[in-house]
Amino acid sequence: MRRAASQPPELPGYDYVKVLGSGGFSDVFLYDQQLPRRKVAVKVLLTEELNAATRAQFVAEANLMAQLSAHPYIVTIYHADVASDARPYFVMEYCSGPSLADRYKRDTFSVEDALRTGVRLSSAIATAHSAGILHRDIKPANVLTNAFGWPALTDFGISSTLEEELPVHTTTAEKIREQATDTGTGSGQSVGMSVPWSPPEMFEDEPQPDVRSDVFSLAATIHTLLAGRTPFEVVGRSNGTLDLIGRIERGVITPIGREDIPRSLVAVLQKGMATRRTDRFSSAVDFARALQRVELELGYTPTSIEVPNLVVTPEARPEGGEDADETRVRSVSTIAVQKPGNTDKPERPVARAAATPVPESPQESTRLRTPVSVEQTVMRPRRAPAEAEVLPAEHAPVTDAAHGTRRLGILIACIVAVLLVAGGVTAAVLLPTLGGDPKQTTGPDPVQGGGGGLDISTIPSPKKGTATPSADGKSVTFVWTNPKPQKDDKYLWAAAETPDNKNLVVEPKAVVTGVVPGSRVCINIVVLRDGQTSPNPLKVCDK
């Protein structure tokens, strides 16, 4: 039974309106601020909780929120003080919309809305992590909706810096089990965490959460929005605290049960909620990028990742190991969307790889319950053909006696490169006449045409492509045919001006978004079959 809210304090410059909510240690009231005129939410600590520990925690929450208030997806704090009745309070942004907990219980989230919400919340969490702050209580009820309809993360009441120990009131699984033994039930309440969205490490005797713990709760929250229930809740069975803890520790995730959710999104959420921390995304930014790739796969406009200036410092990275691809956050800017295949290119690959999707981590193919890896739509990048490395004429060396040696080196390199290209072309022309098998030659780039050094003569090239612009001219839908389709055929396509950004689709259809109305859009398409591609790309333009 919920307790009655306390009496709202009299605050100079504010007029009380109504009660917004009550928690374990505080109440939240709606006030009208007189100057500047606006509605605000005021969080007030309860009188009976006024001891040194709770007062310090309340002050810490205000300070933590103040550090993050500039972020668009974190509730803004305006002011903190002590009321005339000695109760501490702080004034914060009033979010007029419902919390995500209210929304998912009332309505069904679309895949597009859940992805957009996930990327935005990831931005907020990544911003907190960049400031050295763990939230540790991410759940739908702690995400409000502001006047713009955006999610707004709140309730940093049990947050801490990354170096801090857990608050003294955190309840571990062992304490919960003791409560169940004492009371004869398994529904004891955990004060320091919200069990349905908590990672398994929070149930250890001495919990040591890190940024991946917040990633788990974030993935569990998005799963909840899509499923309409918590990830480890089983309909028709007991779902008490101990039941949930047992399933979380074993990694028994209840399927979402919706046909409109792609397997790639299911795989992303499973990776985010992996039992072992080392199997999860290493940061909230990595989780956001995985969600962006699903958005691109489904043809949605990718949601921007809003975090403090991201600076990746290769010189600070270790030579190998799991941290080699770690993202380091230094100091809010927008991260450009990472399109499928747009990852760092190898300096000089020894051989051209076959055009097959590669899992993000070695453990992924055996760990995930679905056969689709998180990175299925991402192709491992490859360098452009050798011709691209020949210096253009405008970059030819100029006469300068002071740099004679350097000019000579560049000139020799150009000559060698030209000879290599010429030799390769000559060999390709002469090979049939010399009795060689042209099917065994290494083909060009998949979207530019060619296979991967294997027999590609039987793979048909796409035919009969059409392009249909949208009514507003901001997107173009391309459709083509496969003359001799086979069951597992897929297609690679890339915009003509960005051939390195390859996209994988399973149907002969592609949607290019973000088009400037009136501009010409062209794409190149090849058939992908058993890791090999058709030899001749189909180029389709809308004009």
VEXDREN-2710 file (C-alpha; in Angstrom, 1 decimal):
% VEXDREN-2710
k/r/px/py/pz
1/MET/0.0/0.0/0.0
2/ARG/1.4/3.3/-1.1
3/ARG/2.0/5.9/1.7
4/ALA/0.4/9.3/1.6
5/ALA/2.6/12.2/0.3
6/SER/4.1/14.6/2.8
7/GLN/3.0/18.2/3.0
8/PRO/4.5/20.4/0.3
9/PRO/6.9/23.0/1.7
10/GLU/6.4/26.7/1.3
11/LEU/9.0/27.9/-1.1
12/PRO/9.7/31.6/-1.8
13/GLY/9.0/32.4/-5.5
14/TYR/7.0/29.2/-6.1
15/ASP/3.3/28.4/-5.9
16/TYR/2.3/24.8/-5.1
17/VAL/0.0/23.0/-7.7
18/LYS/-0.2/19.3/-6.9
19/VAL/1.6/16.1/-6.0
20/LEU/3.4/14.4/-8.9
21/GLY/4.7/11.2/-7.1
22/SER/6.2/9.6/-4.0
23/GLY/9.3/7.5/-3.6
24/GLY/11.0/5.7/-0.7
25/PHE/12.9/8.7/0.5
26/SER/11.2/11.7/-1.1
27/ASP/8.1/13.3/-2.7
28/VAL/7.9/15.2/-5.9
29/PHE/5.5/18.2/-6.3
30/LEU/4.5/20.4/-9.1
31/TYR/5.0/24.1/-8.5
32/ASP/4.5/27.3/-10.6
33/GLN/7.8/29.2/-10.6
34/GLN/7.0/33.0/-10.5
35/LEU/10.2/34.2/-12.2
36/PRO/10.9/33.1/-14.8
37/ARG/7.3/31.9/-15.2
38/ARG/7.3/28.1/-15.8
39/LYS/6.1/24.9/-14.2
40/VAL/8.8/23.0/-12.3
41/ALA/9.0/19.7/-10.4
42/VAL/10.3/20.0/-6.8
43/LYS/11.8/16.9/-5.2
44/VAL/11.7/17.1/-1.3
45/LEU/13.4/14.8/1.1
46/LEU/11.1/13.2/3.7
47/THR/11.4/14.4/7.3
48/GLU/11.8/10.9/8.8
49/GLU/14.8/10.3/6.4
50/LEU/16.8/13.3/7.6
51/ASN/19.9/11.6/8.8
52/ALA/23.5/12.3/7.7
53/ALA/23.6/9.5/5.1
54/THR/20.4/10.3/3.3
55/ARG/21.1/14.1/3.4
56/ALA/24.5/13.5/1.9
57/GLN/23.0/11.2/-0.8
58/PHE/20.3/13.8/-1.6
59/VAL/23.0/16.5/-2.0
60/ALA/25.1/14.1/-4.2
61/GLU/22.1/13.4/-6.5
62/ALA/21.6/17.2/-7.0
63/ASN/25.2/17.7/-7.8
64/LEU/25.4/14.7/-10.2
65/MET/22.3/15.9/-12.1
66/ALA/23.7/19.4/-12.2
67/GLN/26.8/18.0/-14.0
68/LEU/24.6/16.4/-16.7
69/SER/21.8/19.0/-17.0
70/ALA/22.8/20.3/-20.3
71/HIS/22.1/17.0/-22.1
72/PRO/18.8/17.0/-24.1
73/TYR/17.8/13.5/-22.7
74/ILE/18.6/14.1/-19.1
75/VAL/16.2/16.0/-16.7
76/THR/17.6/19.5/-16.0
77/ILE/18.1/20.7/-12.4
78/TYR/17.6/24.4/-11.8
79/HIS/18.1/25.0/-8.1
80/ALA/18.7/23.3/-4.7
81/ASP/18.2/24.6/-1.2
82/VAL/16.7/23.8/2.2
83/ALA/13.1/24.7/2.9
84/SER/11.9/26.7/6.0
85/ASP/10.9/23.3/7.6
86/ALA/14.5/22.1/7.3
87/ARG/13.8/19.7/4.4
88/PRO/16.3/19.7/1.6
89/TYR/14.8/20.1/-1.9
90/PHE/15.9/20.7/-5.5
91/VAL/14.0/22.2/-8.4
92/MET/14.1/20.5/-11.7
93/GLU/12.6/20.4/-15.2
94/TYR/8.9/19.4/-15.3
95/CYS/8.4/16.6/-17.8
96/SER/4.7/16.7/-18.6
97/GLY/4.6/13.4/-20.5
98/PRO/4.2/9.9/-19.1
99/SER/7.1/7.8/-18.0
100/LEU/8.2/4.9/-20.2
101/ALA/6.7/2.6/-17.6
102/ASP/3.3/4.2/-18.0
103/ARG/3.6/4.1/-21.8
104/TYR/4.6/0.5/-22.3
105/LYS/1.8/-0.7/-20.0
106/ARG/-0.7/1.3/-22.0
107/ASP/0.5/1.1/-25.6
108/THR/2.6/-1.0/-27.8
109/PHE/5.9/0.5/-28.8
110/SER/6.7/0.4/-32.5
111/VAL/10.2/-0.9/-33.5
112/GLU/11.1/2.5/-34.9
113/ASP/10.1/4.3/-31.7
114/ALA/11.9/1.7/-29.5
115/LEU/15.1/2.1/-31.6
116/ARG/15.0/5.9/-31.5
117/THR/14.4/5.8/-27.7
118/GLY/17.2/3.3/-27.2
119/VAL/19.8/5.5/-29.1
120/ARG/18.7/8.6/-27.2
121/LEU/18.9/6.9/-23.8
122/SER/22.3/5.5/-24.8
123/SER/23.4/9.1/-25.4
124/ALA/22.3/10.1/-21.9
125/ILE/24.0/7.1/-20.3
126/ALA/27.2/7.6/-22.3
127/THR/27.3/11.2/-21.2
128/ALA/27.0/10.2/-17.6
129/HIS/29.8/7.6/-18.0
130/SER/32.0/10.2/-19.7
131/ALA/31.6/12.3/-16.5
132/GLY/32.6/9.2/-14.4
133/ILE/29.0/8.6/-13.2
134/LEU/27.1/5.2/-13.1
135/HIS/23.3/5.5/-13.0
136/ARG/22.7/2.0/-11.6
137/ASP/18.9/2.2/-11.7
138/ILE/18.0/2.5/-15.4
139/LYS/14.4/1.3/-15.9
140/PRO/11.3/2.5/-17.7
141/ALA/9.9/4.3/-14.6
142/ASN/13.1/6.4/-14.4
143/VAL/12.7/7.7/-17.9
144/LEU/10.1/10.6/-18.3
145/THR/8.9/12.3/-21.4
146/ASN/9.4/16.0/-21.8
147/ALA/7.3/18.6/-23.7
148/PHE/9.1/17.7/-27.0
149/GLY/8.2/14.0/-26.6
150/TRP/11.8/13.1/-26.0
151/PRO/12.9/10.7/-23.2
152/ALA/14.4/12.4/-20.2
153/LEU/16.5/10.3/-17.8
154/THR/16.0/11.0/-14.1
155/ASP/16.4/9.6/-10.6
156/PHE/20.2/9.6/-10.0
157/GLY/19.4/8.8/-6.4
158/ILE/21.7/5.8/-6.1
159/SER/24.2/6.9/-8.7
160/SER/27.9/7.2/-7.9
161/THR/31.2/7.9/-9.5
162/LEU/33.0/5.0/-11.1
163/GLU/35.4/4.7/-8.2
164/GLU/32.9/4.8/-5.4
165/GLU/31.6/1.7/-3.6
166/LEU/27.9/0.9/-3.6
167/PRO/25.6/2.9/-1.3
168/VAL/25.1/1.3/2.2
169/HIS/21.5/0.6/1.5
170/THR/22.1/-1.6/-1.6
171/THR/20.4/-5.0/-1.2
172/THR/22.2/-8.1/-2.6
173/ALA/20.6/-11.3/-3.7
174/GLU/21.7/-13.0/-0.4
175/LYS/19.8/-10.4/1.6
176/ILE/16.8/-10.9/-0.5
177/ARG/16.9/-14.6/0.0
178/GLU/17.2/-14.0/3.8
179/GLN/14.1/-11.8/3.6
180/ALA/12.3/-14.6/1.7
181/THR/13.3/-17.1/4.4
182/ASP/12.2/-14.8/7.2
183/THR/8.8/-13.8/5.7
184/GLY/8.1/-17.0/3.8
185/THR/7.7/-15.2/0.5
186/GLY/10.0/-14.3/-2.4
187/SER/8.7/-10.8/-3.0
188/GLY/10.9/-8.8/-0.7
189/GLN/11.7/-5.4/-2.1
190/SER/15.2/-4.3/-3.1
191/VAL/15.9/-0.8/-2.0
192/GLY/19.2/-0.2/-3.9
193/MET/18.2/-1.7/-7.3
194/SER/15.3/-2.6/-9.4
195/VAL/15.5/-6.4/-9.8
196/PRO/13.7/-6.9/-13.2
197/TRP/16.3/-4.7/-15.0
198/SER/19.4/-5.4/-12.9
199/PRO/22.4/-7.4/-14.2
200/PRO/23.5/-10.6/-12.5
201/GLU/26.7/-9.0/-11.0
202/MET/24.4/-6.8/-8.8
203/PHE/23.2/-9.9/-6.9
204/GLU/26.7/-10.8/-5.8
205/ASP/27.7/-10.5/-2.1
206/GLU/30.0/-7.6/-3.0
207/PRO/28.7/-6.1/-6.2
208/GLN/31.2/-4.2/-8.4
209/PRO/29.1/-2.6/-11.2
210/ASP/30.7/-0.8/-14.2
211/VAL/29.6/0.8/-17.4
212/ARG/28.5/-2.6/-18.8
213/SER/26.1/-3.0/-15.9
214/ASP/24.3/0.2/-17.1
215/VAL/24.3/-1.2/-20.6
216/PHE/22.6/-4.4/-19.4
217/SER/19.8/-2.3/-17.7
218/LEU/19.5/-0.1/-20.8
219/ALA/19.0/-3.2/-23.1
220/ALA/16.6/-4.7/-20.6
221/THR/14.6/-1.4/-20.7
222/ILE/14.3/-1.4/-24.5
223/HIS/13.3/-5.1/-24.4
224/THR/10.6/-4.2/-21.9
225/LEU/9.2/-1.5/-24.2
226/LEU/9.0/-4.0/-27.1
227/ALA/7.6/-6.9/-25.2
228/GLY/5.3/-5.1/-22.8
229/ARG/6.8/-7.0/-19.9
230/THR/10.2/-7.3/-18.2
231/PRO/12.8/-9.5/-20.0
232/PHE/12.8/-12.3/-17.4
233/GLU/9.1/-12.4/-16.7
234/VAL/7.2/-15.5/-17.8
235/VAL/3.5/-15.2/-18.4
236/GLY/1.5/-17.8/-16.4
237/ARG/4.4/-18.6/-14.1
238/SER/5.7/-17.3/-10.7
239/ASN/7.5/-14.0/-11.2
240/GLY/8.6/-13.2/-7.7
241/THR/11.9/-11.6/-6.8
242/LEU/13.8/-14.9/-6.4
243/ASP/12.3/-16.3/-9.6
244/LEU/13.5/-13.2/-11.5
245/ILE/17.0/-13.3/-9.9
246/GLY/17.4/-17.0/-10.8
247/ARG/16.5/-16.4/-14.5
248/ILE/18.8/-13.3/-14.7
249/GLU/21.7/-15.2/-13.3
250/ARG/21.1/-18.1/-15.8
251/GLY/20.5/-15.7/-18.7
252/VAL/17.0/-17.0/-19.5
253/ILE/15.5/-14.2/-21.5
254/THR/11.8/-14.5/-22.3
255/PRO/11.3/-14.1/-26.1
256/ILE/9.6/-10.9/-27.1
257/GLY/7.0/-12.7/-29.2
258/ARG/6.5/-10.2/-32.0
259/GLU/6.9/-11.0/-35.7
260/ASP/7.7/-7.4/-36.7
261/ILE/11.0/-7.4/-34.7
262/PRO/14.0/-8.3/-36.9
263/ARG/16.4/-10.9/-35.6
264/SER/19.2/-8.4/-35.8
265/LEU/17.5/-6.3/-33.1
266/VAL/16.9/-9.4/-30.9
267/ALA/20.6/-10.2/-31.2
268/VAL/21.5/-6.7/-30.2
269/LEU/19.4/-6.9/-27.0
270/GLN/20.7/-10.4/-26.2
271/LYS/24.2/-9.1/-26.5
272/GLY/23.4/-6.2/-24.2
273/MET/21.9/-8.5/-21.6
274/ALA/24.6/-11.2/-21.7
275/THR/25.2/-12.9/-18.4
276/ARG/29.0/-12.3/-18.6
277/ARG/30.0/-8.7/-18.7
278/THR/32.8/-9.5/-21.2
279/ASP/30.2/-10.6/-23.7
280/ARG/28.2/-7.3/-23.6
281/PHE/28.8/-4.1/-25.5
282/SER/31.8/-2.4/-23.9
283/SER/30.1/1.0/-23.8
284/ALA/26.7/2.7/-24.2
285/VAL/28.0/4.3/-27.4
286/ASP/28.7/0.8/-28.9
287/PHE/25.2/-0.2/-28.0
288/ALA/23.8/2.9/-29.6
289/ARG/25.7/2.2/-32.8
290/ALA/24.3/-1.3/-32.9
291/LEU/20.8/0.1/-32.7
292/GLN/21.7/2.6/-35.5
293/ARG/22.7/-0.3/-37.7
294/VAL/19.3/-1.9/-37.2
295/GLU/17.7/1.4/-38.1
296/LEU/19.6/1.5/-41.3
297/GLU/18.8/-2.1/-42.1
298/LEU/15.1/-1.3/-41.7
299/GLY/15.3/1.8/-43.9
300/TYR/14.7/4.3/-41.0
301/THR/16.6/7.5/-40.6
302/PRO/19.3/6.9/-38.0
303/THR/18.9/8.6/-34.7
304/SER/21.8/10.9/-33.8
305/ILE/24.0/9.9/-30.8
306/GLU/24.4/13.0/-28.6
307/VAL/27.5/12.8/-26.4
308/PRO/30.3/15.0/-25.3
309/ASN/33.1/15.4/-27.9
310/LEU/34.2/11.9/-28.7
311/VAL/37.9/11.6/-29.4
312/VAL/39.3/8.2/-30.3
313/THR/43.0/8.1/-29.5
314/PRO/44.7/5.3/-31.4
315/GLU/48.1/6.0/-29.7
316/ALA/46.6/5.3/-26.3
317/ARG/45.1/1.9/-27.4
318/PRO/46.8/-1.3/-26.4
319/GLU/48.4/-3.4/-29.1
320/GLY/45.8/-6.2/-28.7
321/GLY/43.2/-7.6/-26.5
322/GLU/39.6/-6.8/-25.9
323/ASP/40.2/-3.1/-25.4
324/ALA/41.7/-2.5/-28.8
325/ASP/38.4/-1.1/-30.2
326/GLU/37.4/0.7/-27.0
327/THR/35.8/4.1/-27.5
328/ARG/37.3/6.8/-25.3
329/VAL/35.3/9.9/-24.3
330/ARG/37.1/13.1/-23.5
331/SER/34.9/16.0/-23.0
332/VAL/27.8/17.7/-26.4
333/SER/28.5/16.9/-30.0
334/THR/26.7/14.7/-32.5
335/ILE/28.3/11.5/-33.7
336/ALA/27.8/10.9/-37.4
337/VAL/25.9/7.6/-38.0
338/GLN/28.2/4.7/-38.5
339/LYS/26.8/3.1/-41.7
340/PRO/27.2/-0.7/-42.2
341/GLY/30.7/-1.4/-43.4
342/ASN/32.0/2.0/-42.5
343/THR/34.6/0.9/-40.0
344/ASP/38.3/1.4/-39.9
345/LYS/40.1/-0.1/-42.9
346/PRO/43.1/-2.3/-42.7
347/GLU/46.3/-0.7/-43.9
348/ARG/47.3/-3.4/-46.4
349/PRO/45.2/-6.6/-46.5
350/VAL/47.2/-9.6/-47.7
351/ALA/44.2/-10.9/-49.8
352/ARG/40.7/-9.7/-50.6
353/ALA/38.2/-11.3/-48.2
354/ALA/35.0/-12.9/-49.4
355/ALA/32.0/-10.7/-49.0
356/THR/30.4/-12.4/-46.0
357/PRO/29.1/-10.8/-42.7
358/VAL/31.5/-11.1/-39.8
359/PRO/30.3/-11.3/-36.1
360/GLU/31.4/-8.5/-33.8
361/SER/33.1/-10.8/-31.4
362/PRO/34.4/-14.4/-31.6
363/GLN/32.0/-15.6/-28.9
364/GLU/28.9/-14.1/-30.7
365/SER/28.1/-17.0/-33.1
366/THR/28.0/-19.6/-30.3
367/ARG/26.5/-17.4/-27.6
368/LEU/23.4/-15.9/-29.4
369/ARG/20.4/-18.0/-29.6
370/THR/19.5/-16.8/-33.0
371/PRO/21.7/-17.6/-36.0
372/VAL/21.9/-13.9/-36.9
373/SER/24.9/-12.0/-35.6
374/VAL/24.7/-8.4/-34.4
375/GLU/26.9/-7.4/-37.3
376/GLN/25.1/-9.3/-40.1
377/THR/24.5/-6.2/-42.2
378/VAL/28.1/-5.0/-41.8
379/MET/30.6/-6.0/-44.4
380/ARG/34.3/-6.2/-43.5
381/PRO/35.9/-3.2/-45.3
382/ARG/38.4/-3.6/-48.1
383/ARG/40.7/-1.2/-49.8
384/ALA/39.9/0.2/-53.3
385/PRO/41.6/-1.4/-56.3
386/ALA/45.3/-0.7/-57.0
387/GLU/44.5/1.9/-59.6
388/ALA/43.3/4.2/-56.8
389/GLU/46.8/4.3/-55.3
390/VAL/48.4/5.9/-58.4
391/LEU/49.1/9.6/-57.8
392/PRO/46.8/11.8/-60.0
393/ALA/48.5/14.1/-62.5
394/GLU/47.8/17.2/-60.4
395/HIS/49.9/15.7/-57.6
396/ALA/52.9/15.0/-59.7
397/PRO/56.2/16.3/-58.1
398/VAL/57.4/19.8/-59.1
399/THR/60.9/20.9/-59.8
400/ASP/62.7/21.9/-56.6
401/ALA/66.4/21.3/-56.1
402/ALA/66.0/21.3/-52.3
403/HIS/63.8/18.2/-52.5
404/GLY/65.4/16.3/-55.3
405/THR/65.8/13.1/-53.3
406/ARG/62.1/13.1/-52.2
407/ARG/60.9/13.9/-55.8
408/LEU/63.0/11.0/-57.1
409/GLY/61.4/8.6/-54.6
410/ILE/57.9/9.7/-55.4
411/LEU/58.6/9.5/-59.1
412/ILE/59.9/5.9/-58.8
413/ALA/56.9/4.9/-56.7
414/CYS/54.6/6.3/-59.4
415/ILE/56.4/4.5/-62.2
416/VAL/56.3/1.2/-60.2
417/ALA/52.6/1.6/-59.5
418/VAL/51.8/2.3/-63.2
419/LEU/53.9/-0.7/-64.3
420/LEU/52.1/-2.9/-61.7
421/VAL/48.7/-1.7/-63.0
422/ALA/49.7/-2.1/-66.6
423/GLY/51.1/-5.6/-65.9
424/GLY/47.9/-6.6/-64.1
425/VAL/45.8/-5.5/-67.1
426/THR/48.1/-7.2/-69.6
427/ALA/48.0/-10.4/-67.6
428/ALA/44.2/-10.3/-67.5
429/VAL/44.1/-9.8/-71.2
430/LEU/46.6/-12.6/-72.0
431/LEU/45.4/-15.1/-69.5
432/PRO/42.7/-16.7/-71.7
433/THR/45.1/-17.1/-74.6
434/LEU/47.7/-18.6/-72.4
435/GLY/45.4/-21.4/-71.4
436/GLY/44.6/-20.0/-67.9
437/ASP/41.1/-20.1/-66.3
438/PRO/39.6/-16.6/-66.0
439/LYS/37.2/-17.9/-63.4
440/GLN/40.1/-18.2/-60.9
441/THR/41.2/-14.6/-61.1
442/THR/40.5/-12.2/-58.3
443/GLY/37.5/-10.1/-59.1
444/PRO/37.0/-6.4/-58.3
445/ASP/35.2/-4.9/-55.4
446/PRO/31.8/-6.5/-54.7
447/VAL/29.6/-3.5/-55.4
448/GLN/31.8/-2.4/-58.2
449/GLY/31.6/-5.9/-59.7
450/GLY/33.3/-9.3/-59.2
451/GLY/33.5/-12.1/-56.7
452/GLY/36.1/-13.0/-54.1
453/GLY/38.7/-15.0/-56.1
454/LEU/36.2/-17.9/-56.7
455/ASP/34.0/-19.1/-59.5
456/ILE/31.4/-16.4/-60.1
457/SER/30.4/-17.3/-63.7
458/THR/27.1/-18.9/-62.5
459/ILE/25.9/-16.0/-60.3
460/PRO/23.5/-13.8/-62.3
461/SER/23.8/-10.1/-62.3
462/PRO/20.7/-8.0/-61.2
463/LYS/18.4/-6.8/-64.0
464/LYS/15.6/-4.4/-64.7
465/GLY/16.2/-1.8/-62.0
466/THR/13.8/1.0/-61.3
467/ALA/14.0/4.1/-59.1
468/THR/10.9/5.8/-57.5
469/PRO/11.4/9.1/-55.6
470/SER/9.1/9.8/-52.6
471/ALA/6.5/12.5/-52.8
472/ASP/8.7/14.9/-50.9
473/GLY/11.8/14.0/-52.9
474/LYS/13.7/13.2/-49.7
475/SER/14.1/9.4/-50.4
476/VAL/14.3/7.1/-53.4
477/THR/13.1/3.5/-53.5
478/PHE/15.1/1.2/-55.8
479/VAL/13.8/-2.2/-57.0
480/TRP/15.5/-4.8/-59.2
481/THR/15.1/-8.4/-60.3
482/ASN/17.3/-11.5/-60.0
483/PRO/17.2/-13.5/-63.2
484/LYS/18.0/-16.8/-61.6
485/PRO/17.2/-16.5/-57.8
486/GLN/18.2/-19.1/-55.3
487/LYS/16.9/-19.6/-51.8
488/ASP/19.7/-17.8/-49.8
489/ASP/20.5/-15.1/-52.3
490/LYS/21.1/-11.6/-50.8
491/TYR/22.1/-8.3/-52.4
492/LEU/24.8/-5.7/-51.8
493/TRP/24.2/-2.1/-52.8
494/ALA/26.0/1.1/-52.4
495/ALA/25.5/4.7/-53.5
496/ALA/27.6/5.5/-56.5
497/GLU/29.3/8.4/-54.7
498/THR/30.1/6.3/-51.6
499/PRO/31.0/2.9/-52.9
500/ASP/32.7/1.9/-49.6
501/ASN/29.4/2.2/-47.7
502/LYS/27.9/-1.2/-48.7
503/ASN/24.5/-2.3/-47.5
504/LEU/23.2/-5.9/-47.3
505/VAL/19.5/-6.6/-48.0
506/VAL/17.7/-9.9/-48.4
507/GLU/15.0/-8.5/-50.8
508/PRO/15.7/-6.9/-54.2
509/LYS/14.8/-3.5/-52.8
510/ALA/16.7/-0.6/-51.3
511/VAL/15.6/2.8/-49.9
512/VAL/18.0/5.7/-49.9
513/THR/17.1/8.4/-47.4
514/GLY/18.4/11.9/-46.7
515/VAL/18.2/12.8/-50.4
516/VAL/18.3/16.5/-51.4
517/PRO/15.1/17.0/-53.4
518/GLY/15.9/17.4/-57.1
519/SER/19.3/15.8/-56.9
520/ARG/20.3/12.7/-58.9
521/VAL/20.8/9.4/-57.0
522/CYS/22.5/6.3/-58.3
523/ILE/23.3/3.0/-56.7
524/ASN/25.3/-0.1/-57.8
525/ILE/23.9/-3.5/-57.0
526/VAL/25.3/-7.1/-57.0
527/VAL/23.9/-10.5/-56.1
528/LEU/25.6/-12.1/-53.0
529/ARG/25.5/-15.9/-53.0
530/ASP/27.5/-18.2/-50.7
531/GLY/30.0/-15.4/-50.0
532/GLN/30.5/-14.6/-53.8
533/THR/29.2/-11.8/-55.8
534/SER/27.9/-11.4/-59.4
535/PRO/30.6/-10.2/-61.8
536/ASN/28.8/-7.1/-63.2
537/PRO/27.0/-4.6/-61.0
538/LEU/23.7/-3.1/-62.0
539/LYS/23.7/0.7/-61.9
540/VAL/20.3/2.3/-61.4
541/CYS/19.6/6.1/-61.2
542/ASP/16.5/8.0/-60.5
543/LYS/17.0/10.4/-63.4
END
